[in-house]
């Protein structure tokens, strides 16, 4: 089957991302699906939903294997199942209705209690004046009503007295304004009942009950022992899963009965986890249901499934897929023959024939792509199910491409001559009315001209270093230009012309270097105030609402250097002079600031599909725009964007697919308009 694996990746230890999958979990699931013989595309869902929808429409999968969660709100678990339903694509797991219901702990308890399933006594509170109506038996436990992964549930969540409740409740309502659930605390132990719908007819998919076992040294000082946020996240190594749980046969049978009823009442499908407490006086109480349980290595569902005869993670994933396939009437391994024909994609490029090995070597081909990179991109496009035709972008390209039946062009050609050279191929494609990947000619021309790009982003309030332009080297130096300054050719990429000696400290050095650079590159020179702060590069994917990838920091290892310049020399070969930290080690505030500046620059310059924005901080920690590259390098394992995407959980094929998705959407939208126009005029 052609499967898209949708997930939310955990990048930080912040509570906001506590529900998301860790990188090792993502790799485990992805590799498991691959080993089952499926063609799998990974799709991390951070960013706008329009990007996810465009990507799914471009891939057109047989099935979505979903563990993704929406953004923080009461129905976030339901968001992606709802989107999949709207797109008409089969998916694993329960539908949006079930995910909405089970996200609400109060509503879930009401529904299961109506079927005779015992729950602790509880009240729902979303205003402070409701505290007076709480008439429960202490101790109580207070928890956010619409959160999972034990968010907001800590040791101090157990309330011993009414006075303590009055102190704790306002704090929780400020943090979780949608409401909190207050219920009688059940002294005892946590019991987990995994569910795999098609695994056992006799039990209705209910697997053997499990229990959490805690390191006694870690919980020794705790008055109340339960699976709280700290044990689930910060102290995860102190927790293990015991299966089967240490309960008698009567309790095991009772759990099967209760869980079958709960899954039926809630209409849970494919897989899930039900949580109970077994009290010290041997009574079972339903706590909550999770229709999107963790599938990380060591999860209870794997341990329980092993007792049911599923000996590997792959066999559990296969059971989930087969359950969903049966529900949607999709053959598990046979591709749908009605699927749309493959898209014929032209890959336009400039081939690198001379490779500079030193800073003084001929760098005329520096921006062009190697055969290895071209082949890698072509292979990634083929892996998406498309056909590829490689087309070198030489002077004869217009006549060649006009005679080819292409649906779409993936353009990485840099062009041959002139400061608008990057726009040459897209301009030809627009003339021939051939859809293509990437930004349009106007954006490509503006971004290649560093001066024009700076003027554009300044208009929307983005900081740039003070600068001037030299055309001869004899221009008057503005009085407000502050030394040291760095010199760069105005219209070059790949750091061409940017060397360690490009920073100068006085006017004489400036004029001499400017004249040398003008003579070598036959173009104007940008003279820009040197910024002493940290350097970052940020990748963006998408169109109307682009996804901002984690920022990468270029870290200069030699701290004794007076000036740090990410130069042409650094891009020639592996060097110890710099290292790349991705995601960058920044605090939350700086992370959001970098994302915002990059996004604003992307929009100001009219980018689409893909771009990489270079940013640098000054000595006061203000973020400045350096330049934008709407045709970033795509060499696997080497180019900045590829390193960034790997850190974001995307393999190379997925990155190329993400870049293509908006263009495929535009292509199909154009086809629909043509068909409609043809019908209306016929």
N, C-alpha and C positions, 0 to 999 in steps of 0.2 A: 504494500500500500504506500501511497504518497502521503506522509504524515507531517503536519506542522506541529511542532512542540512549542506551545506558548507558556511562558513563565514570567514571574517577577523576580529579578535578581537582587539579592541582598548585598549592598555595597558598604554599609556602615552598621555599627552596632546600635544605632538609634532605635528607640521603641517603634517609631513609625514604620520601620522596615522589618520588624520582628516576625511578621507573617511570611516574609518573602523567602525564596529558596537560596541557600548558600551555593557558591560555585561548585563545590564537590557534589551536591545533590543534583544540580543541573547536569553535570558531566555523567553521573551515574545513570540518570534517566535517559539521556541522549544516547549514551553508549549501549544501554539496554535495548532501546528501540532499534538501533542500528543492527545489533547482534541478532535480533529477531527477523532480520531480512527486509526491513522496511526502508524506503527512501525517506530520509528525515531532514526537515529544515527547522532550525531553531529560530524562535521569534521572541525576543525579550520585549515586554509590552510597555516599558516606561516611555513617556512621551505621549503625543496625542493619539486618540483612538482612530483618527482619520488615517494615520500612518499604518496602524495595525490592519485596518480594513483594506487599504490599498495593497499591502503586502500579501494578505490572504487572497485577495482577488487575483493578484498577479501569479501566485503559486497555484491556485485552484486545487487544493489538496483533496484526497479522499476522506481524510479524517483529521481532526485536531485533537491532540493529546494535551489537555489543559491542566495547568496548576496555577494559572495567573490570577492575581487579585487586582481589583480596581483601586482607584485612589480612595483616600480616607473619607468614608461616609457610611451611612447606615446600611446601604445595600451594595457595598463594594464587591462582595463575593459574587453578586449576581450580574455584575456589569458585563464581563466577557462572555459567559453563557448566553446572555441576552443579545450581544453583538453577533455571536455565531448563529443564533437562531435567525436573526434578521438577515444575515448573509446566506442562510440556507446551507450551511456547511455542517456535516455531522461532527460531533465532539464527544469526548469522554466526560463522565460525571453528570451530576444532577443539573436540572434546568434552572433558569433564573428565578422562577417562583420558589423552588425549594431552597435555593441559596439565600433568597430574601428572608424566608421564614426562619431558617436556622441561624441567620445572623442576629436575629432578635431572640435572646435567651428567654425573655418573658413569654413571647408568643409560642415558642417551642414547648416550654413547660405546660402552657395552657392546653396545647393540642395533645400532647402525650398523656397528660393527666385525664383528659376527657375519655381516653381509651383505657383507663384503669392503671396506668403506670405511675408508681409512687414517685413524688418529687419532694424535696425539702419545702417547708412552708416559706413563702417569700412575699415581698411587696416590691413594686416598681416605683421609683422616685425620680422625678425630674425637676422638682422645685423644693426649695428649703422648707417651705411651710408644711410640706407633707411629712416631715420627720415625726410630728406629733401623732400621726396615725399609725406609726409602726408599733404593732403589738405582737411581737414575736418573742420566742424564748432565747435568751442569750446563752452562749456566745453566738454572734452573727458573723457572716462574712459578707463583705460589700465589694461588688465588682462592676466594671463597666458593662452595660447591657449589650452593646453592639461591637464588642472587640473580641478577637480571638488570640491564640497563642499566649494565654494567661496575661495579656496586657493589663496593667493596673492592679494585678492581684499579687500582693506581697505579704510578708508576715504581718505587717500592721493592718492588713485588710480584715483580720479577725478582730471583731469588736466585742469587748467584754461587758460594757455598761452603756446605759443611755447617754450619759455625759460624754463618753468617748465617741459615740455615734454623732453627737451634735458638733463635735470638733472635726471629725474626719469627713463627714458628708459634704460640707461646703467645699473642701479641697478637691474632692472627687468630681463634684458637679462643675467646678470651674474647668477642670481638665477634660471632663467628658460630659459636655452640656446636653448631649442627647438622652442622658438618663443613666441611672445605675440600678442594679438589682441588689436588694438586701434579702438574704435568705438565712435561715437557721443553719449554723455550721454543724456538719455531721462529723463527729469524731470517729475516725476509722481509717480506712485506706482507699486509695484510688484504684479503680478497676477500669480497664479499657477493653472494649469489645470492637474489634475490626469487622468490617463488612466487605465482602467481595460477592457481588450479586449472583454470578453464575457458577460459583465454585462448589456449592453443595445444595442439591435439591432438598435433602432431609432437613437441613438447618435454615433453608431460605437464604443462604449466603452468609450466615452468621458464623464467624470464625471463633476458635477457642479464646476465652477471656485471658487477658494479660494483666499484670500489675507492675507498677513502678517500684523499683528497689533503690533506696538511697544509701549513699555512703554514710555509715553511722557516725563517723567523725565530723562530717559536714552538718548533719542535722541534730547533733547531740544537744546543742543549746536551744533548740526550738521547742516551744511549748506545744505548738500545733504543727503537725507534719502533714503537708499536702504539696501537690505539684504546682508550686507558684512560679512566678516569672523568673526569679533568680535561678531556680533549679532547671527550668526549661532552656535558659539562654546562657547566663553567666557561669553557672556551675554544671553544665551539661555532662561533664566528665564524671560527675558524682552520681549520675543516674543511669540505671540499666533497666532493661525490660525483662521481666520473668514471665515465661509462658510454658505451660499453663499457669494461671494464677493459683495461689494457695487457697483454694476454696473447695468446699465439698461438692459432690455431684448434684445435690439438690440446688445449690446456688448456680452451678453451671447450667443446669436445665432451665432454671428460672431466668437466667440472663438471656438464653436463646429465645425463650418465649417473649420476654419484654422487648428485646431488640428487634425481633421480627415484627412485633406490633408497632414499634416506634418507626422502623423503616417504612412500613406500609402506610402508617398514618401520615408521615412526612413526605412520602413518595420519593424517597432517596433512591438513586440509581448508581449502578456500576461499582462504586467503592465509597467507603465512609468510615468514620470512627465515632463510636458512642461512648460517652464517659459516665461512669457511675461512682458512687461512694458506698462502700460496705461498712456499715456502722459497727461500733464495738458490741452492740447487742444483736448483731447478725441480720440486719435489715438492709435491703438494697434500695438505693435512691438514684433515680435518673438525674444527671446534672446538665448535660448538653449534647448536641449532635454536631459533627463537623463533616460536611459533604465534600470538603477539599482538604483531607488530612495530609500530614507530612508524608512524603515518600523518600525521605533521606535514608541513607544506609543505616541500618539498626532500628528503623521504625517498627512499631508494634505490628503493623500489618504484615510485614515480611516474616517476623518470628511466628505469628499465628498461622500464616499461610503454610509455613513449612510443616506444621503438624497436620495440616489438611492435605499434604502431598505435593505442594508447590515448593520445589527445593531451591529456587533461585529468584533473584530480583526480576530477571527477564520473564519468568513464568507468571509472576504477579502482574507485570505490565501487560503481558499477553492476555491474561484473563480480563483486565480492564478494557482493553481494546476490543476483544471479542464480545464482551457484554454490550458495549456501545454499538458495535457493528450490527449485532443482532437487532438491537432496538431501532436502528435507522435503516435496516435492510441493506447494508453495504457489504459486499464480498470482502473478506479479510485480505486476500492476497491478489485478487484479480483486478487490474485497473479497469475503470469504467470506459468502455469503448466509445461512448458518446462524448468523451472529453474533447475540448477544443483542440484544433491542430496546433502543433508547435509553432511558436513565434520565430520568424526568421530574423536574426539579429546581425547587423553588420558591425564589426568591431574596427573602428578607424583609429589609426595610431601612426606615430613617427618612430621608426626603428633607430635605436642607438647603435651607430657603427664604430664610433671612436669613444673610448673610455678614458677619462682623465684619471690619472693615478696620483698626481701631485697638484698643488694649488696653481702652479705656473703652466700646467699643460693646457692644450686646446680644450676649452669647455663649451664649444659650440653645440655639442650634442647632449649636454648635461641634463636638459629637461626631457629628452626623449626616453623611450622605454626600451628595456632589454627584451630579447626574445623570450627569456624566462618569464618576465612579467606579463607579456602579451599572451603567452600560452596559459599562464595561470588564470588570467581573466577569462579567456575563452573557455577554459575548463570549468570555471565556476558558472558561467552562463549556461553551458551544456548541462551542468548538474541541476539547473533549475527546470530542465525539460525543454529548452529552446535549441534551435539550430543556429550555428555561428558561421559567418563568413568573415575572414580576416582581410582587411583592406588597408594597405599602406597609403597614407595621406600625402601623396606627391602631387605634382602639377597636373597629372592626368586623372586625378580622382573625379572631377566633375563628370567627365564622359563615362568613366567606369561605373560610378554609382547610379547615374541616371538610367542605366540599362539593367540594373539589378532589381528583382522583385523583393525588396526588403520591407519588413513591417516596422522595424525600429533600428536605430543606430546607437550603439554604446560608444561614445566618442572619448578617447583619451589623447587625441592628437593635439600637440602644442602649436602647430603652425610653423611656417618657415621664416617669413620675414615680417618686420614691422611691429609697431607697438600694439596693433590690433590682431596679431597673428593667431591668438587663441580663439578668436571669433570666426576664423575663416571657414572651418568645416561646418559649424552650426549655421552660418549664413547660407552656405550652399544647400544644406539640408532644408532650411526654411524655404529657399527658392524652389526646391524640388518637392516641397510639401511632405517631407519624410520626418516622422516623429523621431526624437532623439533624447538621450539621457543627458541630464546636466543643465546648467544655466544657459540662458540665451546669449546671443552675440553682444548685446549691450552690457550685460553684467560682466562677461568675460573681458571685454575691452577695458571697462572701468577698473576692474580688480587688477589687471596686469599693470596698469599705470598707478604706481603707488601714491603719487600725488593726488590724482583724482579720487582714489579710494579714501584717502585721509580727509579730503574736503567733504566728501559725501557723509562719512560717519560723524564728522564734527557737527554737521547740520542737525543731527538727532541727539546731540549732547554727549557723545562719547569722547573721552579724553584722547588726544594724540600729542606726542612730543612736538615741541616747537620745531619748525623746519623751514627750509628755503630750497629753491631749485637753481642749479647752475647749468648753463648751456655752453659756456665757454671757459669757465674757471676764473673769469675776470670780473664777475658781478660784485656789486657792493654788498658787504655783509651787514644785515640788519643789526641795529644796536641791541635789540632785545634777544638775539640768538646767543645762547649760553654754551660755552665750551665746557667739557669736551663734546665733540659731535661725531657722528658716525656717517659714512658715505656709502651709498648704494646706487647701482644703476636704476633708473626710474622704472624700466619695463623689462625686468628679468625675474625669473623664478629660480627655485632650487638653490637659493643663496649665491647665485653666480655674482662674482665681483665683491662678495662680502668676505673679508679676510680678518685675521686677527689684528692686522695693522690698519684696518679701516677706521679705527677710532683715532682722531687727532685732537691736539690740545691747543693749537694756535692757528692764526690765519695763514701763515706761510705754509705750514703742513697741509692745511685745508686746500689751498689753491693748487699746490703741486699734485696732490693725490687726485683732486677733481679733474685736472687736465689729463693726467694719465688714464683715468677711468673713461673720460669722454673719448679719448683717442682709441682706446681698446674696444669699447662697446658701441661707439657711434650713436650715442644718445645722451640725453640729459642725465644729471646726477642729482639724487635726493640727498640733501644735507640735513641731518636730523639730530636734535639734541640727544645725547646718550642718556639712557635711563639705567639707574644703578640697581634696580630691584630684581625680583624673581621673574623668570620667563616661563610662559605657559602656551600650550597650543590646545585648541578645543575643536573637536569634530562635530559636525551637525549632519543629520540625515533627514530628508523629508522635504515638504513643500510648504503648504499653508501653515502648518504647525509643526515645525521640525523638532525631531528628537535631539537633545543636546547630550553628547556622550561625555563620559567622565574626563575632566581635564588632565592633560599630561604636563608635567613639569620637566623642563630641560635643566638639569642640575650640573653645574660646572665643578669638577672635582678639584681643580687646582685653585685653592683659596688664596694663593699668594698673587695671582694675576690681578693687575690693577683694573683691567676691563675684561668683562666676560662677553664674548660674541659667539653666537651660534652660527658658525661660519661654513663656507663652502668646503673647507678641509674636513670638517666633522661629518659631512655627508658623503665623502668619498669611500670610506671604509670604517670598520669597527675601530674605535679609539677609546682610550682610557680617559680622555680629556673631559668627556661628558657622560652622564648616565641619564636614563629616562625613568621617571617615577610616574606610574599610571595604575590606578588613579593617583593623582597628586595628593600629597599629605597636607591637606588644608582643612581649616575648621569649616563648620557649616555655613557661616556668614560669607566667608571668602568663596566657598564653592558656589553659593547662589549668585554672588556678584559676578564671578567669572561666567557662569551660565547666562546671566542676563545681558552682560556686555556682548558676548558672542552672539546671542540670539538677536539683539538689536542691530548688530553689524550685518548679520545675515539678511535681515529684512531691509535695512537701509540700502544695501548694495544689490538687492533684487535676486539673491541666490535661490536656487532650488535644487532638490535631489541630494546634493552633497557639497560640502565646503569644509575647509579647515581654517580657523581664525587664529592668528598669532597675536598674543597679548604679552605685555610686560609691565611691571610695576615700577613706580619711581621710588625715591627714598622716603616718601611720605605714604607709601602703600596705596597710591591711587593706581587704578588699572588703566593702561593705555592700549589703544589699538595699534598694532604694528602693520599687519597686512592681512589680506584674505586670499586664500587659494581655492577657487572654485573647481580647479582641475588638480586635486591633490594626488600625490604619488600613491600607487596601489601595488607596490612590490610586497609580496607576502613576507611577514616576519621582519621587515626592514622599514618600510615607510611609516611615518608617524601615525597616519590614520589607521593603518593595519594594526599597529601596536595598541592603539587606543581601543579599537573594536574588539581585539582579543581580551582586553581587560574588562570590557563590557559584556563578555560572555558570548561573543559572536565569532564563529569560525569564518574562514575566508569566503566560502560559498555564501554564507548568510549575509556577509557585508555586501557582496556584489548584488545579491538579491534585494537587499534593502535600498541600495542606490537605484536599482532599476524600477522598483515598484511604482513610484509616482509617474514615471514616464510611461509604463504599461497602462496605468489608469488613464493618462491623457490620450494615449493611442486608442484605447477602447472607447473612450468618450467621443473622440473624433469619428471613429467608425460608426458609432450609434447616430451621431448627427448627420453623417452622410446618408445612412440608410433611411432615416426619417425624412430628410430632404428629398431623397429619391422617391419615397412613397408619396410625399405631398405633391410633387410635381408630375407624378405619373398619372 
